[in-house]
Amino acid sequence: MMKQMLTNSYLFGSNAPFIEELYENYLENPGAVEPAWRDYFDKLQNLPGAGSYTGPDVAHAPVVESFAQRAKDGSLHVSQRASECNEKQVKVLQMINAYRFLGNRWAQLDPLKRQERPVVAELDPAHYGFTEADLGATFSTGSFGVGAEQVSLREILEALRQSYCGTIGSEYMYIADVHQKRWIQSRIEPIRSQPKFPADDKRRFLERITAAETLERYLHTRYVGQKRFSLEGGESMIVALDQAIRVAGGHGVKEIVIGMAHRGRLNVLVNTLGKQPAMLFAEFEGKKKSDLAAGDVKYHMGYSSDVASPGDPVHLTLAFNPSHLEIVNPVVEGSVYARQARRGARGRVSTRKCSIFRKRVATAPAVRCISSSTTRLVSPRPTPATCVRRSTAPTSSR
């Protein structure tokens, strides 16, 4: 029965042109079609969704004919000038993206200017076909935080170079989460990578850099030839770590667990976690007492201390360094997870983990915060008066 109905149905595919012609006639004049078809088409108009939002259906043939005639007349063609403007707009957005990806390669990271900056073709406006005549033209900036939606190409270039090719190189576009990238861009682009700090903060930055450099010079002079994995050339890590800890303190974090490689570890121990220099010097001179039959080298040592903050005391922990440096990542994450479990339900919020990675040959540190909050430190190098408790961890990660 179904097969017979399908083969004899008036809605059979071969009848589509005939039915469409009838429907066109119905739309122009309902009385021009037979009553049976008129009743059928009337029912179609009353079906749910038919003409509910756009009004009654209209004949399609005049619309098709209108577009065909306009195509013949050439009125549908986009002007050449409009096409060029659209193409240039796309190029501007491509150039903005290129600066976000590659701007750090052209950043002014050598204060002595001993080496020429590499040529990065994607950062040159000429690479996209722009000339001097285009610098005054205005374009949309998209998501680039330049302060206005439409600005000249000259202003866009100036803002891009200040944001990504100054004395700070930003590399973050490898992040998969778009919201995280937008968050970073909102901190970099509006201020053109030139943050404004109060005078007190600037003095603290200078004090931290001076402390870091002074310790390195002293160790180099006092203990000549001893392996220490110097921080020379990367003293800014102490300032960056100190500032990250201070700023995050307002979030009420109770603990920080830090994992890092060899280079700069001794400096972090003294100038960030507050290890007494005398203890470090005793390790260099082999005078440190140990209850263990065997020990570890000083640049593998961990440390922990309770540091006073504007809120409650904050516990800082520097994980012992495993033989294979990359293994410090799961070690730190496991330590933080255990601390979170110990603190209960609120531990997920109050405990954060921050891992610091540094290549042996790098001159600038790379800091990656696994969570958005760290802790706050009142004194960059805490003294016994500012520490509730300071102790070295009794076990090694080996």
C-alpha positions as CSV (number, residue, x, y, z in Angstrom):
1,M,0.0,0.0,0.0
2,M,2.8,2.5,1.0
3,K,4.7,1.6,-2.2
4,Q,1.6,2.2,-4.3
5,M,1.0,5.6,-2.6
6,L,4.6,6.7,-3.1
7,T,4.5,5.8,-6.8
8,N,1.2,7.6,-7.4
9,S,1.6,10.6,-5.0
10,Y,1.1,14.1,-6.4
11,L,4.2,15.1,-4.4
12,F,6.4,12.7,-6.5
13,G,9.7,14.4,-7.4
14,S,9.0,14.6,-11.1
15,N,5.9,16.8,-10.3
16,A,7.9,19.4,-8.4
17,P,8.2,21.9,-11.3
18,F,4.4,21.6,-12.0
19,I,3.5,22.1,-8.3
20,E,5.9,25.0,-8.0
21,E,4.3,26.7,-11.0
22,L,0.8,26.2,-9.5
23,Y,2.1,27.7,-6.2
24,E,3.5,30.8,-8.0
25,N,0.1,31.3,-9.6
26,Y,-1.6,30.9,-6.3
27,L,0.5,33.6,-4.7
28,E,-0.2,36.0,-7.5
29,N,-4.0,35.2,-7.7
30,P,-5.5,32.5,-5.5
31,G,-8.5,32.3,-7.8
32,A,-6.4,31.3,-10.8
33,V,-5.9,27.8,-9.5
34,E,-8.4,25.0,-9.1
35,P,-10.3,24.8,-5.8
36,A,-8.6,21.6,-4.7
37,W,-5.2,23.1,-5.1
38,R,-6.3,26.4,-3.5
39,D,-7.5,24.6,-0.4
40,Y,-4.2,22.7,-0.2
41,F,-2.1,25.9,-0.5
42,D,-4.4,27.7,2.0
43,K,-3.7,24.9,4.5
44,L,0.0,25.3,4.0
45,Q,-0.3,29.0,5.0
46,N,-1.8,28.0,8.3
47,L,0.9,25.5,9.3
48,P,3.1,26.4,12.3
49,G,6.0,28.6,11.3
50,A,4.6,29.4,7.9
51,G,4.8,33.2,7.6
52,S,4.8,33.7,11.4
53,Y,7.8,36.0,11.4
54,T,8.3,37.2,7.8
55,G,4.7,37.7,6.8
56,P,2.8,36.0,3.9
57,D,4.9,34.2,1.3
58,V,5.6,36.0,-1.9
59,A,6.1,34.8,-5.4
60,H,9.7,33.6,-6.1
61,A,9.7,34.1,-9.8
62,P,9.9,38.0,-9.7
63,V,12.7,37.9,-7.1
64,V,14.7,35.5,-9.2
65,E,14.2,37.5,-12.3
66,S,15.2,40.7,-10.5
67,F,18.5,39.3,-9.4
68,A,19.2,37.9,-12.8
69,Q,18.5,41.3,-14.4
70,R,20.8,43.1,-11.9
71,A,23.5,40.6,-12.6
72,K,23.3,41.4,-16.3
73,D,23.4,45.2,-15.6
74,G,26.4,44.8,-13.3
75,S,24.8,46.5,-10.3
76,L,25.6,43.5,-8.0
77,H,29.4,44.0,-8.5
78,V,31.3,45.4,-5.6
79,S,33.4,48.4,-6.5
80,Q,37.1,48.0,-6.9
81,R,37.8,50.5,-4.2
82,A,35.5,48.8,-1.7
83,S,37.2,45.5,-2.5
84,E,40.7,47.0,-1.9
85,C,39.6,48.4,1.4
86,N,38.2,45.1,2.6
87,E,41.5,43.4,1.5
88,K,43.6,45.9,3.4
89,Q,41.4,45.5,6.5
90,V,42.1,41.8,6.5
91,K,45.8,42.5,6.1
92,V,45.7,44.8,9.1
93,L,44.2,42.1,11.3
94,Q,46.8,39.6,10.0
95,M,49.5,42.0,11.0
96,I,48.1,42.5,14.5
97,N,48.1,38.7,14.9
98,A,51.6,38.4,13.6
99,Y,52.9,40.9,16.3
100,R,51.1,38.9,19.0
101,F,52.8,35.7,17.8
102,L,56.3,37.0,16.7
103,G,56.7,40.4,18.3
104,N,58.9,38.9,21.0
105,R,61.5,38.0,18.4
106,W,62.0,41.7,17.6
107,A,61.8,42.9,21.2
108,Q,64.7,45.0,22.5
109,L,66.0,42.5,25.0
110,D,69.7,43.4,24.7
111,P,70.3,46.6,26.8
112,L,73.8,46.9,25.5
113,K,72.7,46.6,21.9
114,R,75.6,44.3,21.0
115,Q,73.6,42.3,18.6
116,E,71.4,43.4,15.8
117,R,67.7,42.5,16.1
118,P,66.7,39.7,13.7
119,V,64.7,40.6,10.6
120,V,61.1,39.3,11.0
121,A,59.4,39.8,7.6
122,E,55.9,39.3,9.1
123,L,56.3,42.4,11.3
124,D,57.0,44.7,8.3
125,P,54.0,46.5,6.9
126,A,55.5,46.1,3.4
127,H,55.0,42.4,3.8
128,Y,51.3,43.0,3.6
129,G,51.5,45.4,0.7
130,F,51.2,48.6,2.7
131,T,53.0,51.8,1.6
132,E,53.6,55.2,3.1
133,A,50.3,56.4,1.6
134,D,48.4,53.9,3.7
135,L,49.7,55.1,7.0
136,G,47.1,57.8,7.3
137,A,44.2,55.5,6.4
138,T,41.9,54.3,9.2
139,F,41.2,50.6,9.9
140,S,39.3,48.6,12.5
141,T,41.5,47.2,15.2
142,G,39.4,44.2,16.1
143,S,40.3,42.9,19.5
144,F,43.6,44.9,19.7
145,G,43.3,47.1,22.7
146,V,44.5,50.4,21.2
147,G,41.7,52.5,22.7
148,A,39.5,53.0,19.7
149,E,37.7,50.8,17.1
150,Q,38.9,52.9,14.2
151,V,42.4,54.4,14.1
152,S,45.1,55.1,11.5
153,L,47.5,52.5,10.4
154,R,50.4,54.7,11.8
155,E,48.8,54.5,15.3
156,I,48.2,50.8,15.0
157,L,51.9,50.2,14.1
158,E,53.1,52.4,16.9
159,A,50.9,50.7,19.5
160,L,51.9,47.2,18.3
161,R,55.7,48.0,18.4
162,Q,55.4,49.5,21.9
163,S,53.3,46.6,23.2
164,Y,55.3,43.7,21.7
165,C,58.7,44.9,20.6
166,G,59.8,47.1,23.5
167,T,62.0,46.0,26.4
168,I,59.5,43.3,27.4
169,G,58.9,40.3,25.1
170,S,55.5,38.6,25.5
171,E,55.0,35.1,24.3
172,Y,51.6,33.6,25.1
173,M,49.7,32.8,21.8
174,Y,50.5,29.1,22.2
175,I,47.8,29.0,24.9
176,A,44.8,27.2,23.7
177,D,42.2,28.9,25.9
178,V,41.0,32.1,24.2
179,H,39.8,33.7,27.4
180,Q,43.3,33.3,28.9
181,K,44.8,34.9,25.9
182,R,42.3,37.8,26.0
183,W,43.1,38.3,29.7
184,I,46.8,38.6,29.0
185,Q,46.1,41.0,26.1
186,S,44.0,43.2,28.3
187,R,47.1,43.6,30.6
188,I,49.6,44.2,27.9
189,E,48.0,46.2,25.1
190,P,46.1,49.1,26.8
191,I,49.3,50.1,28.7
192,R,51.6,49.3,25.8
193,S,53.7,47.0,28.0
194,Q,54.7,50.1,30.1
195,P,53.2,49.6,33.5
196,K,53.2,52.6,35.9
197,F,54.5,51.8,39.4
198,P,54.6,54.0,42.5
199,A,57.9,55.2,43.7
200,D,57.9,52.8,46.6
201,D,57.5,49.9,44.3
202,K,60.3,51.1,42.0
203,R,62.6,51.4,45.1
204,R,61.7,47.8,46.1
205,F,62.4,46.6,42.6
206,L,65.9,48.2,42.7
207,E,66.5,46.7,46.2
208,R,65.6,43.2,45.0
209,I,67.8,43.4,41.9
210,T,70.6,44.8,44.0
211,A,70.2,42.0,46.5
212,A,70.2,39.3,43.8
213,E,73.3,40.7,42.0
214,T,75.2,41.3,45.3
215,L,74.8,37.7,46.3
216,E,75.9,36.4,42.9
217,R,79.0,38.6,43.0
218,Y,79.9,37.6,46.5
219,L,79.6,33.9,45.8
220,H,81.7,34.3,42.6
221,T,84.4,36.1,44.5
222,R,84.4,34.1,47.7
223,Y,83.9,30.6,46.3
224,V,85.9,30.6,43.0
225,G,85.4,27.6,40.9
226,Q,82.6,26.0,42.8
227,K,79.5,25.0,40.9
228,R,76.6,27.2,41.8
229,F,74.4,27.7,38.7
230,S,74.5,31.5,38.8
231,L,71.5,33.8,38.2
232,E,73.7,36.4,36.5
233,G,71.8,37.9,33.6
234,G,68.5,36.8,35.0
235,E,68.2,38.7,38.2
236,S,64.8,40.0,37.1
237,M,63.4,36.6,38.1
238,I,63.8,37.7,41.8
239,V,61.8,40.8,41.1
240,A,59.2,39.0,39.1
241,L,58.7,36.3,41.7
242,D,58.5,38.9,44.5
243,Q,55.9,41.0,42.7
244,A,53.8,38.0,41.7
245,I,53.8,36.9,45.3
246,R,52.9,40.4,46.6
247,V,50.1,41.0,44.1
248,A,48.5,37.6,44.7
249,G,48.5,38.1,48.4
250,G,45.3,40.0,48.3
251,H,43.5,36.8,47.2
252,G,43.9,35.2,50.6
253,V,46.1,32.3,49.5
254,K,47.7,30.3,52.4
255,E,50.4,28.3,50.7
256,I,52.7,28.4,47.6
257,V,54.7,25.4,46.3
258,I,57.5,26.3,43.9
259,G,59.4,24.0,41.6
260,M,62.4,25.2,39.6
261,A,65.6,24.0,38.0
262,H,69.2,24.5,39.1
263,R,69.9,28.0,37.8
264,G,69.1,30.7,40.2
265,R,68.0,28.3,43.0
266,L,70.5,29.6,45.5
267,N,69.4,33.1,44.9
268,V,65.7,32.2,45.3
269,L,66.5,30.4,48.5
270,V,68.1,33.5,50.1
271,N,66.2,36.4,48.5
272,T,62.7,34.9,48.2
273,L,62.3,32.2,50.8
274,G,64.5,33.9,53.4
275,K,67.2,31.3,53.9
276,Q,69.9,32.8,56.0
277,P,73.1,33.5,54.0
278,A,75.2,32.0,56.7
279,M,73.5,28.7,56.2
280,L,74.3,28.8,52.5
281,F,77.9,29.8,53.1
282,A,78.3,26.9,55.5
283,E,77.1,24.5,52.8
284,F,79.8,26.0,50.4
285,E,82.4,25.5,53.1
286,G,81.3,22.0,54.0
287,K,80.5,23.1,57.6
288,K,76.8,22.2,57.7
289,K,75.9,19.5,60.2
290,S,73.8,16.7,58.9
291,D,72.2,13.7,60.7
292,L,72.1,11.8,57.5
293,A,74.8,9.5,56.2
294,A,74.7,11.0,52.8
295,G,73.5,14.4,51.5
296,D,72.8,16.2,48.3
297,V,74.4,19.1,46.5
298,K,73.3,22.6,47.6
299,Y,71.6,23.5,44.3
300,H,69.2,20.6,44.7
301,M,68.1,21.6,48.2
302,G,64.5,22.6,49.0
303,Y,63.3,24.9,51.7
304,S,60.2,26.1,53.4
305,S,59.2,29.0,55.6
306,D,56.2,30.8,57.0
307,V,56.2,34.4,55.9
308,A,54.2,37.2,57.4
309,S,51.7,38.9,55.1
310,P,49.1,41.6,55.5
311,G,46.7,38.7,56.2
312,D,47.6,35.4,57.8
313,P,51.1,33.9,57.6
314,V,51.8,32.3,54.2
315,H,53.7,29.0,53.9
316,L,56.3,29.0,51.1
317,T,57.8,25.7,49.9
318,L,60.6,25.2,47.4
319,A,60.5,21.6,46.2
320,F,63.8,19.6,46.3
321,N,65.2,19.3,42.8
322,P,65.0,15.8,41.2
323,S,67.8,14.4,39.1
324,H,65.6,14.8,36.0
325,L,64.6,18.4,36.1
326,E,61.2,18.0,34.3
327,I,60.0,15.6,37.0
328,V,59.6,18.6,39.3
329,N,56.4,19.4,37.5
330,P,54.4,16.4,38.8
331,V,56.2,16.5,42.1
332,V,54.9,20.1,42.7
333,E,51.4,19.2,41.4
334,G,51.3,16.2,43.7
335,S,52.4,18.2,46.7
336,V,49.8,20.8,46.0
337,Y,47.1,18.2,45.6
338,A,48.0,16.7,48.9
339,R,47.8,20.1,50.6
340,Q,44.5,20.8,49.0
341,A,43.1,17.4,50.3
342,R,44.4,18.1,53.8
343,R,42.7,21.5,53.9
344,G,39.4,20.0,52.8
345,A,36.7,21.6,50.5
346,R,38.2,25.1,50.8
347,G,41.6,23.8,50.0
348,R,40.7,23.9,46.3
349,V,40.3,27.6,46.6
350,S,42.9,28.6,49.2
351,T,45.9,26.6,47.9
352,R,47.5,27.4,44.6
353,K,50.5,26.0,42.8
354,C,53.1,27.9,40.8
355,S,55.9,26.3,38.9
356,I,59.0,28.2,37.8
357,F,61.0,26.8,34.9
358,R,64.3,28.1,33.8
359,K,66.6,26.7,31.0
360,R,70.2,26.4,31.9
361,V,71.4,28.6,29.1
362,A,68.6,31.2,29.3
363,T,69.3,34.7,30.4
364,A,65.7,35.5,31.3
365,P,63.4,33.5,33.5
366,A,60.1,31.9,32.3
367,V,57.4,31.8,35.0
368,R,54.2,29.8,34.5
369,C,51.5,30.0,37.1
370,I,49.4,26.9,37.0
371,S,46.7,28.7,39.0
372,S,45.6,32.4,38.9
373,S,46.6,33.1,42.6
374,T,49.7,32.9,44.6
375,T,50.6,34.5,47.9
376,R,51.7,37.8,49.4
377,L,55.0,38.6,51.0
378,V,55.6,41.6,53.1
379,S,59.4,41.4,53.2
380,P,61.1,40.1,50.0
381,R,63.7,38.4,52.2
382,P,62.0,37.7,55.5
383,T,64.0,38.1,58.8
384,P,63.3,36.1,62.0
385,A,61.1,39.0,63.1
386,T,58.8,38.7,60.1
387,C,58.7,34.9,60.0
388,V,56.4,32.9,62.2
389,R,58.5,29.7,61.6
390,R,61.3,28.8,59.3
391,S,62.6,25.3,58.8
392,T,64.2,23.2,56.1
393,A,62.3,20.1,54.9
394,P,63.6,16.9,56.5
395,T,63.4,14.7,53.4
396,S,64.6,14.8,49.9
397,S,62.7,14.1,46.7
398,R,65.2,11.6,45.5
